[in-house]
Amino acid sequence: MRPEILNPLFAALTDLKGVGPQLAKPLTRLGLERVVDVLFHLPTGLISRIPVERLDEAQAGQTIIVELTAQDYRSGRSPRAPFGVEAFDRAGDHVRLVYFGRTSGLARKLFPLGETRRVSGRLDLYGDMRQIVHPDHVAEPGDEAGIAEHEPVYPLTEGLTNARLSQLGAIALERRPELDEWIDAPLLASRGWPSWREAIERAHASPRDEAARDRLAYDEIFASQVALMLIREGLRARKGRAIVGDGRLTGALQLPFGLTGAQERVGREIAGDMAQDRPMLRMLQGDVGSGKTLVALRAMLAAVEAGTQAALLAPTEILARQHFATLQRMLGGLPVNLAILTGRDKGKARESTLMGLADGSIDILVGTHAIFQQAVAYRDLSLVVVDEQHRFGVAQRLMLTAKANRPPHLLVMTATPIPRTLQLANHGEMDVSQIDEMPPGRTPVDTRVVSIERLDEVVGSLDRHLSAGAQAYWVCPLVAESEGSELAAAEERAALLRARLGEHRVGLVHGRMKGAEKDDVMARFQAGEIGVLVATTVIEVGVDVPAASLMIVEHAENFGLAQLHQLRGRVGRGAAKSVCLLLRSQSLSQTARERLALMRETNDGFVIAEKDLELRGGGELLGLKQSGDADYRVATPEQLVRLLPVAHDDARLFVERDGGMEGVRGEAVRLCLYLFERDAAVPLLRSG
């Protein structure tokens, strides 16, 4: 139960005076529904205003505060024309205050003729005439509090003004309580950080206050690290069971190739974990095509050999069905009952699968989120494998593990190598294994960057590629063209290619299609009936068509490095030489140039992952916002890189030394977990 001292922060904004349904809509769009949301919605900019006595003291482009007296109005010939207020400073110097739109009534009300007003706005020159377009503040002389010399600027949305959000921020700050300190005293002193209460006030006052911002970022990172470690300790403390296979199924696997040294090594690590009576919590990292699925299958077969069941969870239906087909092929004629369950499975087929899981006749289940559902019960689940781990959160993983009589072993996989910083940030409760060796036969993909202006040449090359009996992917960033966007759309591109190459040679898949439609197109592509598959990033992971040896990514600069690497991994799976064409726009940012150059230079996913973290900086970052594990509202990626190692070590020391949560700091850390909403870990605290 949340400590009472924090309740004022978790009150709904609609409980506040003046926040009605109309204002609640734009606030909700920003994710601001409670007081605490506003408290952590920090400003990102700062307006600095320069007070001047005379206009001559100011330069064009400066935002100023000056007293002006209105002497005349200037209307345009039409109601839509700008409305001007002719005003003068104390020395008689002239400036025109300009209002656009139907705002003449507002301007007349703000500036009665002959009366002086204190005005703030950006001073510009229109020819030789000074003007201020839409002054941001107008106050009566003496109302000094009405116009601040330094005003923080918040992220906004349509229907919400900076002034209104500043008012809400002030209310949130009034509600902040005095909390006991949860940071270790020596660390706090060495960093020169303020208390939490002072830090949040300073952070709202100025985005340039690094000490305050770092303090709050550290608090959030520390809370996440403590929570992950407590979850790990809590799961490890639960009694599991040892699972040891006898080798009769893994030994009977008929493979056209031997295991790599890396596959054998991580296989031993997984088998060693499963042989313990405490649940395995292991993440398996491996580059695209490194053979993670085979390693996972061997672990699942060991579970079946021990007389138990295993489940493989995939994030999308396409990937689930791809895994199902791959495992069917690998299992050959082995006496293993494999089944699939997705949200699309209904009626008798679904009932049959549920019965098979409950009575134990199904050995391995492959599925999507549908295997979380309450109606799904297993006779004896001992191993859960989660693929494309970054798309699932801790809570979702725990939901699946709760399906077992005793905590099952958990193996999560990702084909996107994760930099160590992000491993600690989102997966700090897990041990990590890496497959850092590619199987024989996987040749590097030749990557080339081509201007979009050469589109006709690319289509001609594609025609020759298909005529030679090969297949290709064409990936677009959008499903359909939108107004104001020049990005390629899959539907329009498919239509163009069908006109050029022939209707029967081009297929289309995207996320808006029904499952059965997507399956039909994918099956025809895999069977070779379709030459080129036009798609959005729905084919980013899991699609395995060895005959496809050409990947074309349109407007590649709009994709992240990790996405581009995943897309490139769809080719190079057969014997033929494979090529990846990255079609770029004419105008590129420096970051986009570096990103595309790196794709051309290396096929190493681990190198790409580290560079991705470096290049994205304060932008979107794989594994953070979309992971579901940790939604960092305060900490930036740069702060994560800098502060996470310290927070990780401090959290580990705290859990190992003060795991009982007794004493003043223990209670303070409990408050920190609730404040930053990492309280899912609170029940795991030994004292409470």
C-alpha positions as CSV (number, residue, x, y, z in Angstrom):
1,M,0.0,0.0,0.0
2,R,1.4,3.4,-1.0
3,P,2.7,5.5,2.0
4,E,0.2,8.1,3.0
5,I,2.7,10.9,2.7
6,L,2.8,10.4,-1.1
7,N,-1.0,10.4,-1.6
8,P,-1.2,14.1,-2.5
9,L,1.1,13.5,-5.4
10,F,-0.9,10.7,-6.8
11,A,-4.2,12.6,-6.8
12,A,-5.9,13.0,-10.2
13,L,-5.4,16.3,-11.9
14,T,-9.1,16.5,-12.5
15,D,-9.5,16.8,-8.7
16,L,-7.7,20.2,-8.9
17,K,-9.6,23.4,-9.2
18,G,-9.8,24.6,-12.7
19,V,-8.9,21.3,-14.4
20,G,-12.0,20.2,-16.2
21,P,-12.7,17.8,-19.1
22,Q,-11.6,20.3,-21.7
23,L,-8.2,20.9,-20.2
24,A,-7.9,17.2,-19.2
25,K,-7.8,16.2,-22.9
26,P,-4.5,17.8,-23.9
27,L,-3.0,16.9,-20.5
28,T,-3.9,13.2,-21.2
29,R,-2.2,13.4,-24.6
30,L,1.0,14.3,-22.8
31,G,0.5,11.5,-20.3
32,L,-0.3,13.9,-17.5
33,E,-3.2,12.5,-15.5
34,R,-1.9,12.8,-11.9
35,V,-0.1,15.5,-9.9
36,V,3.1,13.3,-9.9
37,D,3.0,13.2,-13.7
38,V,3.2,17.0,-13.8
39,L,5.9,17.0,-11.1
40,F,8.2,14.9,-13.4
41,H,7.2,16.7,-16.6
42,L,10.2,18.9,-16.5
43,P,10.9,22.0,-18.7
44,T,13.2,21.5,-21.7
45,G,13.9,25.2,-22.5
46,L,14.2,28.6,-20.9
47,I,13.0,32.0,-22.1
48,S,15.3,34.8,-20.9
49,R,13.8,38.3,-21.1
50,I,15.9,41.4,-20.9
51,P,14.3,44.4,-19.1
52,V,15.0,47.7,-20.9
53,E,13.9,51.3,-20.3
54,R,14.1,52.3,-23.9
55,L,13.8,50.3,-27.2
56,D,17.1,51.7,-28.3
57,E,18.8,49.6,-25.6
58,A,17.6,46.4,-27.2
59,Q,18.8,44.5,-30.3
60,A,16.6,42.8,-32.9
61,G,16.0,39.1,-32.0
62,Q,16.1,39.7,-28.2
63,T,13.1,39.0,-26.0
64,I,12.6,42.1,-24.0
65,I,10.4,43.6,-21.2
66,V,9.5,47.3,-21.8
67,E,6.8,49.8,-20.8
68,L,4.8,51.0,-23.8
69,T,1.9,53.3,-24.3
70,A,-0.6,52.6,-27.1
71,Q,-1.4,55.7,-29.3
72,D,-3.2,54.3,-32.3
73,Y,-4.7,51.2,-34.0
74,R,-4.0,50.1,-37.5
75,S,-6.5,47.8,-39.2
76,G,-6.0,46.0,-42.5
77,R,-8.4,46.1,-45.4
78,S,-9.9,42.7,-44.6
79,P,-10.8,41.0,-41.4
80,R,-8.0,38.5,-42.0
81,A,-5.3,41.2,-42.3
82,P,-2.9,41.7,-39.3
83,F,-4.0,44.2,-36.7
84,G,-1.4,46.7,-35.4
85,V,-1.1,48.7,-32.2
86,E,1.1,51.7,-32.6
87,A,3.0,52.1,-29.3
88,F,5.8,54.2,-27.9
89,D,8.3,53.8,-25.1
90,R,9.1,56.5,-22.5
91,A,11.6,58.2,-24.8
92,G,9.0,58.4,-27.7
93,D,10.6,55.6,-29.7
94,H,8.0,53.7,-31.9
95,V,7.2,50.0,-32.1
96,R,4.3,48.2,-33.8
97,L,2.6,45.4,-31.8
98,V,1.2,43.0,-34.5
99,Y,-1.6,40.5,-34.0
100,F,-2.6,38.0,-36.7
101,G,-6.0,36.3,-37.1
102,R,-9.3,37.7,-35.8
103,T,-7.7,39.1,-32.7
104,S,-8.4,42.9,-33.0
105,G,-10.8,42.8,-30.1
106,L,-8.2,41.1,-27.8
107,A,-5.5,43.7,-28.9
108,R,-7.8,46.6,-28.2
109,K,-8.6,45.2,-24.7
110,L,-5.0,44.6,-23.8
111,F,-3.9,48.1,-25.1
112,P,-6.4,50.8,-24.3
113,L,-5.3,54.0,-26.1
114,G,-3.3,56.4,-23.9
115,E,-2.6,53.8,-21.2
116,T,0.8,52.3,-20.3
117,R,1.4,48.6,-20.2
118,R,4.4,46.5,-19.4
119,V,5.0,44.3,-22.4
120,S,7.2,41.2,-23.2
121,G,8.0,39.8,-26.6
122,R,10.6,39.3,-29.2
123,L,11.8,42.5,-30.8
124,D,12.2,42.2,-34.6
125,L,12.7,44.5,-37.6
126,Y,10.2,44.7,-40.5
127,G,12.2,46.8,-42.9
128,D,13.2,49.8,-40.9
129,M,10.3,49.5,-38.4
130,R,10.5,47.8,-35.0
131,Q,7.7,45.3,-34.3
132,I,6.7,42.7,-31.7
133,V,4.5,40.0,-33.1
134,H,1.9,38.6,-30.5
135,P,3.5,39.8,-27.3
136,D,3.7,36.9,-24.9
137,H,2.9,38.9,-21.8
138,V,1.0,42.2,-21.2
139,A,0.7,43.5,-17.6
140,E,-0.1,46.8,-15.9
141,P,2.8,48.8,-14.5
142,G,3.7,47.6,-11.0
143,D,2.7,44.1,-11.7
144,E,6.2,42.9,-11.5
145,A,5.3,39.2,-10.8
146,G,3.3,39.1,-14.0
147,I,6.4,38.9,-16.3
148,A,9.3,36.7,-15.2
149,E,12.8,37.5,-16.5
150,H,13.4,33.8,-16.8
151,E,10.6,31.4,-17.7
152,P,10.9,27.7,-18.1
153,V,9.4,26.2,-21.3
154,Y,7.6,22.8,-21.0
155,P,6.9,20.3,-23.7
156,L,3.3,21.1,-24.9
157,T,0.6,19.9,-27.1
158,E,-2.3,21.5,-28.9
159,G,-4.8,23.1,-26.5
160,L,-2.2,23.6,-23.7
161,T,-0.3,26.8,-23.1
162,N,3.1,27.1,-21.3
163,A,1.5,29.5,-18.8
164,R,-1.2,26.9,-17.8
165,L,1.3,24.1,-17.5
166,S,3.6,26.4,-15.4
167,Q,0.6,27.0,-13.1
168,L,0.0,23.2,-12.7
169,G,3.7,22.8,-12.1
170,A,3.5,25.3,-9.2
171,I,0.6,23.4,-7.7
172,A,2.5,20.1,-8.0
173,L,5.6,21.7,-6.3
174,E,3.4,22.9,-3.4
175,R,2.3,19.3,-2.8
176,R,5.8,17.8,-2.7
177,P,6.5,16.4,0.7
178,E,9.7,16.5,2.8
179,L,11.1,12.9,2.4
180,D,13.9,11.2,4.2
181,E,17.1,10.9,2.2
182,W,17.6,7.6,0.3
183,I,21.0,8.4,-1.3
184,D,24.0,7.3,0.7
185,A,25.4,10.3,2.5
186,P,29.0,10.1,1.2
187,L,27.7,9.9,-2.4
188,L,25.4,12.8,-1.9
189,A,28.2,14.9,-0.5
190,S,30.7,14.0,-3.2
191,R,28.3,14.9,-6.0
192,G,27.1,18.1,-4.4
193,W,23.5,17.3,-5.0
194,P,20.6,19.0,-3.3
195,S,17.9,17.2,-1.4
196,W,15.1,15.6,-3.5
197,R,12.6,18.3,-2.5
198,E,15.0,21.1,-3.4
199,A,16.1,19.3,-6.6
200,I,12.6,19.0,-8.0
201,E,12.0,22.8,-7.4
202,R,15.3,23.8,-9.0
203,A,14.7,21.4,-12.0
204,H,11.3,23.2,-12.7
205,A,13.0,26.6,-12.4
206,S,15.7,25.9,-15.0
207,P,16.6,23.0,-17.3
208,R,20.2,24.2,-17.1
209,D,20.5,23.2,-13.4
210,E,22.7,20.1,-13.9
211,A,23.1,19.2,-10.3
212,A,19.3,19.2,-9.7
213,R,18.6,17.2,-13.0
214,D,21.3,14.7,-12.2
215,R,20.0,14.2,-8.7
216,L,16.5,13.4,-10.0
217,A,17.8,11.2,-12.8
218,Y,19.9,9.3,-10.3
219,D,16.9,8.8,-8.1
220,E,14.9,7.3,-10.9
221,I,17.7,5.0,-12.1
222,F,18.5,3.9,-8.5
223,A,14.8,3.0,-7.9
224,S,14.8,0.9,-11.1
225,Q,18.0,-0.9,-10.2
226,V,16.8,-1.6,-6.6
227,A,13.5,-2.9,-8.1
228,L,15.2,-5.2,-10.6
229,M,17.5,-6.6,-8.0
230,L,14.7,-7.3,-5.5
231,I,12.7,-9.0,-8.3
232,R,15.8,-11.2,-9.0
233,E,16.3,-12.0,-5.3
234,G,12.6,-12.7,-4.9
235,L,12.4,-15.1,-7.8
236,R,15.7,-16.8,-6.9
237,A,14.5,-17.2,-3.4
238,R,11.4,-19.2,-4.6
239,K,11.9,-22.9,-4.7
240,G,12.1,-24.1,-8.2
241,R,13.2,-27.5,-9.4
242,A,16.1,-29.0,-11.2
243,I,15.5,-30.0,-14.8
244,V,18.0,-32.4,-16.4
245,G,17.3,-34.1,-19.8
246,D,18.5,-37.6,-20.7
247,G,19.6,-36.6,-24.2
248,R,17.3,-39.0,-26.1
249,L,15.6,-36.2,-28.0
250,T,18.5,-33.7,-28.3
251,G,20.7,-36.5,-29.5
252,A,18.2,-37.5,-32.1
253,L,18.0,-34.0,-33.7
254,Q,18.9,-34.4,-37.4
255,L,20.9,-31.2,-38.2
256,P,22.6,-30.5,-41.5
257,F,25.5,-28.8,-39.6
258,G,27.2,-29.1,-36.3
259,L,26.9,-26.6,-33.4
260,T,29.3,-23.7,-33.2
261,G,31.6,-23.4,-30.2
262,A,29.5,-20.4,-29.0
263,Q,26.3,-22.5,-29.2
264,E,27.8,-25.3,-27.2
265,R,29.2,-22.8,-24.6
266,V,25.8,-21.1,-24.0
267,G,24.1,-24.4,-24.1
268,R,26.2,-25.6,-21.2
269,E,25.4,-22.3,-19.3
270,I,21.7,-22.9,-19.8
271,A,21.8,-26.6,-18.9
272,G,23.8,-25.7,-15.8
273,D,21.1,-23.1,-14.7
274,M,18.3,-25.6,-15.4
275,A,20.0,-28.3,-13.3
276,Q,19.7,-26.0,-10.2
277,D,16.6,-26.0,-8.0
278,R,16.4,-22.2,-8.2
279,P,14.7,-20.7,-11.3
280,M,17.0,-19.7,-14.2
281,L,16.8,-16.0,-15.2
282,R,19.0,-15.8,-18.3
283,M,19.1,-13.6,-21.4
284,L,20.5,-15.1,-24.6
285,Q,22.0,-12.5,-26.9
286,G,22.9,-13.4,-30.4
287,D,23.3,-11.6,-33.7
288,V,20.9,-12.1,-36.5
289,G,21.4,-15.7,-37.8
290,S,23.7,-16.8,-35.0
291,G,21.5,-19.9,-34.1
292,K,19.6,-18.8,-31.0
293,T,16.5,-20.8,-32.0
294,L,18.5,-24.1,-32.1
295,V,19.9,-23.3,-28.6
296,A,16.4,-22.6,-27.3
297,L,15.0,-25.8,-28.9
298,R,17.7,-27.9,-27.2
299,A,16.8,-26.4,-23.8
300,M,13.1,-27.0,-24.5
301,L,13.8,-30.7,-25.5
302,A,15.7,-31.1,-22.2
303,A,12.5,-30.0,-20.4
304,V,10.4,-32.5,-22.4
305,E,13.0,-35.3,-21.7
306,A,12.4,-34.6,-18.0
307,G,8.7,-35.2,-18.5
308,T,7.6,-31.5,-18.4
309,Q,6.4,-28.8,-20.8
310,A,8.0,-25.8,-22.4
311,A,6.5,-22.6,-23.9
312,L,8.0,-20.2,-26.5
313,L,6.5,-16.7,-26.5
314,A,6.9,-14.4,-29.6
315,P,5.8,-10.7,-29.8
316,T,3.9,-11.0,-33.1
317,E,1.8,-13.5,-34.9
318,I,4.1,-13.6,-37.9
319,L,7.1,-14.4,-35.7
320,A,5.1,-17.0,-33.7
321,R,4.0,-18.8,-36.9
322,Q,7.6,-18.6,-38.3
323,H,8.9,-20.2,-35.1
324,F,6.3,-22.9,-35.2
325,A,7.2,-23.8,-38.8
326,T,10.9,-23.7,-38.0
327,L,10.6,-25.9,-35.0
328,Q,8.4,-28.4,-36.9
329,R,11.1,-28.6,-39.6
330,M,13.9,-29.1,-37.0
331,L,12.0,-31.7,-35.0
332,G,11.6,-33.9,-38.1
333,G,10.0,-37.2,-36.9
334,L,10.8,-36.8,-33.2
335,P,8.1,-37.9,-30.8
336,V,7.4,-34.3,-29.6
337,N,3.9,-32.8,-29.7
338,L,4.3,-29.2,-30.8
339,A,1.3,-26.7,-30.8
340,I,0.7,-23.1,-31.5
341,L,-1.8,-20.6,-29.9
342,T,-2.4,-17.0,-31.0
343,G,-5.2,-14.6,-30.6
344,R,-6.6,-15.7,-34.0
345,D,-7.1,-19.3,-32.9
346,K,-10.7,-19.9,-32.1
347,G,-13.3,-22.6,-31.7
348,K,-12.5,-26.3,-31.7
349,A,-8.8,-25.8,-32.6
350,R,-8.3,-23.6,-29.6
351,E,-10.2,-25.9,-27.3
352,S,-8.1,-28.8,-28.5
353,T,-4.9,-26.9,-27.7
354,L,-6.1,-25.9,-24.3
355,M,-7.0,-29.5,-23.4
356,G,-3.7,-30.8,-24.7
357,L,-1.8,-28.3,-22.5
358,A,-3.9,-29.1,-19.4
359,D,-3.5,-32.9,-19.8
360,G,0.1,-32.7,-20.7
361,S,-0.2,-34.2,-24.2
362,I,1.3,-31.0,-25.7
363,D,5.0,-30.9,-25.0
364,I,5.9,-27.5,-26.5
365,L,3.6,-24.5,-27.0
366,V,4.5,-21.6,-29.4
367,G,2.4,-18.5,-29.1
368,T,1.8,-14.8,-28.7
369,H,0.4,-12.9,-25.8
370,A,-2.6,-15.3,-26.0
371,I,-0.6,-17.8,-23.9
372,F,-0.9,-15.4,-20.9
373,Q,-4.6,-15.6,-20.8
374,Q,-6.4,-16.9,-17.8
375,A,-8.0,-19.9,-19.6
376,V,-4.6,-21.2,-20.6
377,A,-3.5,-23.8,-18.0
378,Y,-0.5,-26.2,-18.2
379,R,-0.1,-29.6,-16.6
380,D,3.6,-29.1,-15.8
381,L,5.3,-26.0,-17.3
382,S,9.1,-26.0,-16.4
383,L,10.7,-23.7,-19.0
384,V,9.6,-20.5,-20.6
385,V,11.5,-19.0,-23.6
386,V,10.7,-15.4,-24.6
387,D,11.9,-14.3,-28.0
388,E,12.6,-10.6,-29.0
389,Q,12.8,-9.9,-25.2
390,H,12.9,-6.1,-25.6
391,R,9.2,-6.1,-26.6
392,F,8.1,-7.6,-23.3
393,G,8.3,-6.1,-19.8
394,V,9.2,-7.6,-16.4
395,A,5.5,-7.8,-15.5
396,Q,4.6,-9.7,-18.6
397,R,7.4,-12.2,-18.0
398,L,6.2,-12.7,-14.5
399,M,2.6,-13.3,-15.7
400,L,3.8,-16.3,-17.7
401,T,6.0,-17.7,-15.0
402,A,2.9,-17.6,-12.7
403,K,1.3,-20.2,-15.0
404,A,3.5,-23.0,-13.4
405,N,3.0,-24.9,-10.2
406,R,6.5,-24.1,-9.3
407,P,8.5,-21.1,-10.7
408,P,9.7,-22.2,-14.2
409,H,13.1,-21.5,-15.6
410,L,13.1,-18.4,-17.8
411,L,15.2,-17.9,-21.0
412,V,14.8,-14.7,-22.9
413,M,16.3,-14.1,-26.3
414,T,17.1,-11.0,-28.3
415,A,18.5,-10.7,-31.9
416,T,19.4,-7.1,-31.1
417,P,22.6,-7.0,-29.2
418,I,22.2,-4.7,-26.2
419,P,24.9,-2.4,-24.9
420,R,25.9,-3.1,-21.3
421,T,24.4,0.2,-20.2
422,L,21.0,-0.9,-21.4
423,Q,21.4,-4.4,-20.1
424,L,21.8,-3.0,-16.6
425,A,19.0,-0.5,-17.2
426,N,16.3,-2.9,-18.3
427,H,17.5,-6.4,-17.6
428,G,19.6,-6.1,-14.5
429,E,17.9,-9.0,-12.8
430,M,19.3,-11.5,-15.5
431,D,22.4,-13.4,-16.2
432,V,23.6,-12.9,-19.8
433,S,24.9,-15.4,-22.4
434,Q,26.2,-14.3,-25.8
435,I,26.5,-16.2,-29.0
436,D,29.4,-14.3,-30.6
437,E,30.1,-16.7,-33.4
438,M,28.2,-17.2,-36.7
439,P,27.4,-20.7,-38.1
440,P,29.2,-21.8,-41.2
441,G,27.5,-20.8,-44.4
442,R,26.3,-17.4,-43.3
443,T,28.1,-15.0,-45.6
444,P,28.2,-11.2,-44.8
445,V,25.6,-9.2,-46.7
446,D,27.0,-6.6,-49.1
447,T,25.4,-3.3,-48.0
448,R,25.2,-0.3,-50.3
449,V,23.8,3.2,-49.9
450,V,22.0,4.6,-52.9
451,S,20.3,7.9,-53.6
452,I,16.5,7.8,-53.9
453,E,16.9,9.7,-57.2
454,R,18.2,6.4,-58.7
455,L,14.8,4.7,-58.0
456,D,14.3,3.8,-61.7
457,E,17.7,2.1,-61.8
458,V,16.9,0.2,-58.6
459,V,13.6,-1.1,-60.0
460,G,15.4,-2.2,-63.2
461,S,18.0,-4.1,-61.1
462,L,15.1,-5.7,-59.2
463,D,13.5,-6.8,-62.4
464,R,16.7,-8.5,-63.5
465,H,17.1,-10.1,-60.0
466,L,13.6,-11.6,-60.1
467,S,14.2,-12.8,-63.7
468,A,17.2,-14.8,-62.5
469,G,14.9,-16.7,-60.1
470,A,15.8,-14.9,-56.9
471,Q,13.5,-13.1,-54.4
472,A,13.6,-9.7,-52.7
473,Y,12.1,-7.6,-49.9
474,W,11.2,-3.9,-50.3
475,V,10.6,-2.1,-47.0
476,C,8.9,1.2,-46.6
477,P,8.5,3.4,-43.5
478,L,4.7,3.9,-43.8
479,V,1.7,1.8,-44.7
480,A,-0.1,4.5,-46.7
481,E,0.9,8.0,-47.8
482,S,-0.2,10.8,-45.4
483,E,-0.7,14.4,-46.1
484,G,2.4,16.4,-45.6
485,S,4.7,13.4,-45.7
486,E,7.1,12.5,-48.5
487,L,8.1,9.2,-47.1
488,A,7.5,6.1,-49.1
489,A,4.2,4.2,-48.4
490,A,4.0,0.4,-48.8
491,E,0.7,0.4,-50.6
492,E,1.7,3.0,-53.2
493,R,5.1,1.3,-53.7
494,A,3.5,-2.1,-54.2
495,A,1.1,-0.5,-56.8
496,L,4.1,1.0,-58.7
497,L,6.1,-2.2,-58.6
498,R,3.1,-4.2,-59.8
499,A,2.7,-1.9,-62.8
500,R,6.4,-2.2,-63.6
501,L,7.1,-5.9,-62.8
502,G,3.7,-7.6,-63.1
503,E,0.8,-8.1,-60.8
504,H,1.7,-11.7,-59.8
505,R,5.3,-11.0,-58.9
506,V,4.6,-8.5,-56.1
507,G,3.1,-9.2,-52.6
508,L,2.3,-6.8,-49.8
509,V,2.2,-7.2,-46.0
510,H,1.7,-4.6,-43.3
511,G,0.4,-4.4,-39.7
512,R,-3.2,-3.2,-40.7
513,M,-3.9,-6.4,-42.7
514,K,-5.9,-9.3,-41.1
515,G,-3.8,-12.2,-39.9
516,A,-5.2,-14.6,-42.5
517,E,-4.3,-12.2,-45.3
518,K,-0.7,-11.8,-44.0
519,D,-0.3,-15.5,-43.6
520,D,-1.5,-16.1,-47.2
521,V,1.0,-13.6,-48.7
522,M,3.9,-14.9,-46.5
523,A,3.1,-18.5,-47.5
524,R,3.2,-17.6,-51.2
525,F,6.4,-15.7,-50.7
526,Q,8.0,-18.6,-48.9
527,A,6.8,-21.0,-51.6
528,G,8.4,-18.8,-54.3
529,E,5.1,-17.8,-55.9
530,I,5.8,-14.1,-55.2
531,G,9.1,-12.5,-56.3
532,V,9.2,-9.4,-54.2
533,L,7.6,-8.7,-50.8
534,V,6.7,-5.1,-50.1
535,A,6.4,-4.5,-46.4
536,T,6.6,-2.3,-43.4
537,T,8.8,-3.3,-40.5
538,V,6.3,-6.1,-39.7
539,I,9.0,-8.3,-41.3
540,E,11.8,-6.9,-39.1
541,V,12.2,-10.1,-37.1
542,G,11.5,-13.8,-37.6
543,V,10.9,-14.1,-41.4
544,D,13.2,-16.8,-42.8
545,V,13.1,-17.2,-46.6
546,P,16.6,-18.5,-47.8
547,A,15.8,-17.7,-51.5
548,A,15.5,-14.0,-50.7
549,S,18.9,-12.4,-51.4
550,L,18.0,-8.7,-51.9
551,M,16.8,-6.3,-49.3
552,I,15.8,-2.8,-50.3
553,V,15.0,-0.3,-47.6
554,E,13.4,3.0,-48.8
555,H,14.2,6.2,-46.8
556,A,16.7,4.2,-44.8
557,E,17.7,7.4,-42.9
558,N,14.3,7.2,-41.0
559,F,15.1,3.8,-39.5
560,G,17.3,3.2,-36.4
561,L,20.5,1.3,-36.7
562,A,19.1,-1.7,-34.8
563,Q,16.1,-1.8,-37.2
564,L,18.3,-1.6,-40.2
565,H,20.5,-4.4,-38.9
566,Q,17.4,-6.6,-38.2
567,L,16.0,-5.9,-41.7
568,R,19.4,-6.7,-43.3
569,G,19.3,-10.0,-41.4
570,R,16.3,-11.2,-43.5
571,V,18.7,-11.9,-46.4
572,G,22.0,-13.8,-46.5
573,R,20.3,-17.0,-45.3
574,G,20.9,-19.0,-48.4
575,A,23.9,-20.0,-50.6
576,A,23.5,-17.0,-53.0
577,K,25.4,-13.7,-52.4
578,S,23.1,-11.2,-50.8
579,V,22.8,-7.5,-51.1
580,C,21.1,-4.8,-49.0
581,L,20.3,-1.5,-50.7
582,L,19.7,1.5,-48.4
583,L,17.8,4.1,-50.4
584,R,18.5,7.6,-48.9
585,S,17.0,11.1,-49.4
586,Q,19.1,13.9,-50.8
587,S,19.3,15.9,-47.6
588,L,20.7,14.0,-44.6
589,S,21.6,15.0,-41.1
590,Q,25.1,14.3,-39.9
591,T,23.7,11.5,-37.6
592,A,21.9,9.9,-40.5
593,R,25.1,10.0,-42.6
594,E,27.1,8.3,-39.8
595,R,24.3,5.7,-39.3
596,L,24.2,4.7,-43.0
597,A,28.0,4.7,-43.3
598,L,28.3,2.3,-40.3
599,M,25.8,0.0,-41.9
600,R,28.0,-0.1,-45.0
601,E,31.1,-0.7,-43.0
602,T,30.1,-3.6,-40.6
603,N,27.8,-6.5,-40.2
604,D,28.7,-6.9,-36.5
605,G,25.5,-6.4,-34.5
606,F,27.4,-5.8,-31.3
607,V,29.4,-2.9,-32.9
608,I,26.2,-1.5,-34.3
609,A,24.4,-1.6,-30.9
610,E,27.1,0.4,-29.2
611,K,27.2,2.9,-32.0
612,D,23.4,3.1,-31.9
613,L,23.6,4.1,-28.2
614,E,26.2,6.7,-29.0
615,L,24.5,8.3,-32.0
616,R,21.0,8.4,-30.7
617,G,22.0,10.4,-27.6
618,G,18.9,12.2,-26.3
619,G,16.7,10.7,-29.0
620,E,14.7,7.5,-29.0
621,L,16.7,4.6,-27.7
622,L,16.1,0.9,-28.4
623,G,15.1,-1.0,-25.3
624,L,14.0,2.0,-23.2
625,K,10.7,3.4,-24.2
626,Q,9.4,0.4,-26.0
627,S,10.7,-2.2,-23.7
628,G,8.0,-2.1,-21.0
629,D,10.6,-2.7,-18.4
630,A,11.6,0.8,-17.5
631,D,9.9,4.0,-18.5
632,Y,12.4,6.7,-17.7
633,R,10.5,10.0,-17.4
634,V,13.4,12.0,-15.9
635,A,16.7,10.3,-16.8
636,T,18.0,11.0,-20.4
637,P,20.0,8.4,-22.3
638,E,23.1,10.5,-21.7
639,Q,22.4,10.4,-17.9
640,L,21.8,6.7,-18.1
641,V,25.2,6.1,-19.6
642,R,26.9,8.3,-17.0
643,L,24.9,7.5,-13.8
644,L,23.7,4.0,-14.2
645,P,27.0,2.2,-13.3
646,V,27.1,4.2,-10.0
647,A,23.4,3.5,-9.3
648,H,23.8,-0.2,-10.1
649,D,26.7,-0.6,-7.7
650,D,24.9,1.5,-5.0
651,A,21.7,-0.6,-5.4
652,R,23.6,-3.9,-5.2
653,L,25.3,-2.7,-2.1
654,F,22.0,-1.6,-0.6
655,V,20.2,-4.9,-1.4
656,E,23.1,-7.1,-0.2
657,R,23.9,-5.0,2.9
658,D,20.5,-3.5,3.8
659,G,18.2,-6.0,2.1
660,G,16.0,-6.2,5.2
661,M,15.1,-2.6,4.6
662,E,15.3,-1.9,8.4
663,G,16.3,1.5,9.6
664,V,15.9,5.1,8.2
665,R,17.5,4.5,4.8
666,G,15.4,1.3,4.3
667,E,12.2,3.2,4.8
668,A,13.5,6.1,2.6
669,V,14.2,3.6,-0.2
670,R,10.7,2.2,0.1
671,L,9.4,5.8,-0.5
672,C,11.7,6.1,-3.5
673,L,10.3,2.9,-5.0
674,Y,6.7,4.2,-4.6
675,L,7.5,7.7,-5.8
676,F,9.1,6.4,-9.1
677,E,6.4,3.7,-9.4
678,R,8.8,0.8,-9.1
679,D,6.6,-0.5,-6.3
680,A,6.0,-3.9,-8.0
681,A,9.1,-4.9,-6.1
682,V,7.9,-3.7,-2.7
683,P,6.2,-7.0,-1.7
684,L,9.6,-8.7,-2.2
685,L,11.2,-6.6,0.6
686,R,12.0,-8.8,3.5
687,S,10.5,-6.4,6.1
688,G,7.3,-5.8,4.4
